[in-house]
Each structure stands twice: as C-alpha cells, then as structure tokens.
Amino acid sequence: MKDPRFAEHLAVFVEVVRHGSFSGAARRRGQTPSAIVRQIDALEHSLGVPLLVRSTRALAMTDAGERLYERAQPLLDQLADTHAEVAAFDGAVAGVVRIACFPTFGKLYVIPVLERIMAEHPGLRIELDLTERLADPVLERLDAVIRIGDLADSNLIATKLADQRRLLVASPAYLARAGQPEAVADLLCHRLIDKLHGADLLDWADLLGAPVAQAVSDEYAVFRCDDFEAMRLAARAGLGIALLPDWVVGADVRSGALVHLSFGGETWRSRPVGIWLLRALAQPSARLRVLSEALRQTVGRPFL
C-alpha cells in the first residue's frame, strides 16, 4: 500500500543521513529520537527494504539506502528552495533564518544586530552557526553565510557589507615597557601575537616578507591563537603587538585601550578585502533582506 506520508518520511531519512544519527535529526526537527525511528521504520516498511544498518556506535546505509539518498537529496533541496523563493514574495518578516559566520564576527556584530531586528519582528527566529570553517549555504541548507576575503568564482549571490583592513596594535602598557616601533624592521625586536593554524586574512608577509613572516610564527611570536577575540584580549593584556582586522580592534583603538601603530604609510592596508554576505537563492526572503540590510548599515560603517 502506498505510504501517504512518503515525502515526509523521505525528508526525515535524508535528515538522519546528513546528521549521522537519529538524535541529530531529532534535534534538527524538534522531535524525539523515538519519533524519528518510527518514521524511518514506516519508510522501510513502505519500500519493503532496509535502508539503514543500525548499531550502538553508528548508522550506515544499505545499498538501497544509498540509492534513495542519492536520488532524494537533490529533489528535497529543490523543493525547499522552491518553497523559499515563492514564500519570499509574501513579505512577512517571520520564520527561521539560518546563517553562518566567524565566531568573533558573530559575537561582535551579528548578535547585536539580531537583538535589534528580533525586537522589531517577534516572529523572527535565528539559527546562527559560529564557525571558522567556510560553511556552504547550498550543502548545509543555510539562508546565508558571511565570508571575509577575496571570493572564489561560484554561483552564490554576494552582497558586500563592508571592507576589512588590518591594523597593527599594541596596548599603551606594552609600548611604555618595550618602546614604540618606528619602522617595520623594528617589529623583529618586539614580542608579536600571531594567528595559529595559518595567517588567514592577517598575513605578516605583507609587512615583513614571506621568509621573515615564517620566522614570526617560528621564533618571534610569543602568543599564537586561532581566535581573533583571544588575540585581541592578548594585545589588550600587553602580551605583544598584534596584526588584526579593524572590525576586531577598531573600538579598542577609539577607546584608547589599544594604540594604532601607523608607521611607514601602512602599505599593508592599501588593499582591503571585502566582508560579504553570500546566499544561494536569487530571491531572498523578507526576513533575510531585513537581516542583510541591518548588517550592511551596521558593519558598513568605518571601523576606524
């Protein structure tokens, strides 16, 4: 007998595979794990074949499950995109917006913006993924992601929120103790704060040249971290000189908590990189348009 809830159960199956567990799909869908299991059971009964091999450690797909997932995933994604694009014409600022961005950027800028627009639109709900990795709005079913830097060619639609420039900064206490550098070469006589796991958007090589920049990581850096906020706090604590984005330390420079070192014409600031909001759908929802505009107005102001 044909299962009248086949499409619903199919969507649950895809969710289980994507999250690798019944509990992960349950959290995503706001249901209990037992309810998810019952729906998978019903789908397998309807099809007459097992789709998942279940164990206490993990789930694995059968051959039938792999074929079903391969066929179902793009169909369900297209249905979801069609629903989102058509619903975007409604104009209501309500429902869920799923967005991903760097942790420090999210805490400093996105959350304050969300606080304001969610007060204006009580029906709005947010799922914010704070991550260092480059989230993919297509594969991860996100409404938008915020990326910083030069964009690779893609089918994503980009909205520029602001420019990012890098600032050399140090605390007044550190400079009083160690002296203030007057030229780029003087930096090698100072304690430096560096990015762990790659220079990313900071790139000391723009200041010191590639061979010396490697030495920064190997010899001169006294504090290395993969989190911008921690690097900012280390600079404020007087651990050394940091090279950080203006959106991270601009407020500290304005308040005097950090000193902006601007010698040598700041050639490393000559080519800013963009801060972008990227989406996959041509027609954004009203809720995403409101969020995008609020971010552009807030983030688009000069950081320094």
Secondary structure by P-SEA (a helix, b strand, c coil): ccccaaaaaaaaaaaaaaaccaaaaaaaacccaaaaaaaaaaaaaaacccccccccccccccaaaaaaaaacaaaaaaaaaaaaaaaccccccccbbbbbccaaaaaacaaaaaaaaaaacccbbbbbbbcccccccccccccbbbbccccccccbbbbbcbbbbbbbcccaaaaaaccccccccccccbbbbbbccccccccccccccaaaaaaaaccccccccccaaaaaaaaaaccbbbbccccccaaaaaacccccccccccccccbbbbbbbbbccccccaaaaaaaaaaaaaaacccc
